[in-house]
Amino acid sequence: VFTVDIAALAPGVKVVSHVATDNLAGGRLAAQALIEALDGKGKVAIIDHPEVESVILRTKGFDEELAKQKAEKGVTMEVVARLPGGGAKDRSFKAAEDLIQAHPGITGIFAINDSSALGAGAALEKAGKLSQVKVVGFDGDPAGKAAIKAGQIYADSIQFPDRIGRTAVQNIVKYLAGEDVPPETLIPTGLYRKADAEKDPAVK
């Protein structure tokens, strides 16, 4: 068995090789983007989906990077709320509405995927707060990139599924040829901002 994207966490499962995004490092990049967007200040929230292993790593990376920058660079940004959005646009829309009501002074949201980020952006737009609250997402799917170009999302920590798929196939071929393959290969993420979207020919 070879796994891709989401690891099998069941005990006793024998997996030859797992290929996935480096979600921990991607979470750190997302924190860097939100710190950049807010100049290191303000109250922020996380729209979470903690049932999924990749998301657990993303929020862990986000928290670690925020703590590091607080200690080393005097960043004062703090996480005041974590609400579940189920990784879905409609649930994240409702979560963002609840956040705005409970924390009217909030200035940033880290959404754990693009569906969550789009839901948060729609809630902020409805409340007339899109210019006051910066949203950072994760994934880099076409709708997320288009929202970054439109200014609804500040930035995304983007994945490279083509590289993940290619690496998985390479590992299978090597293994079947009798070669050793690493038990885990993590593909780095990149940070994608409005300037990237504006020169991206794939973004409408």
ABEGO torsion letter per residue (X at the ends): XBBBGBBBABBGBBBABBBBBBAAAAAAAAAAAAAAAAGGBEBBBBBBBAABAAAAAAAAAAAAAAAAAAAAAGBABBBABBBBAGGBAAAAAAAAAAAAAABAABABBBBABAAAAAAAAAAAAAAGAAAABBBBBBGGBAAAAAAAAAGABABBBBBBAAAAAAAAAAAAAAAAAGBBBBABBBBBBBBBBAAAAAABAABX
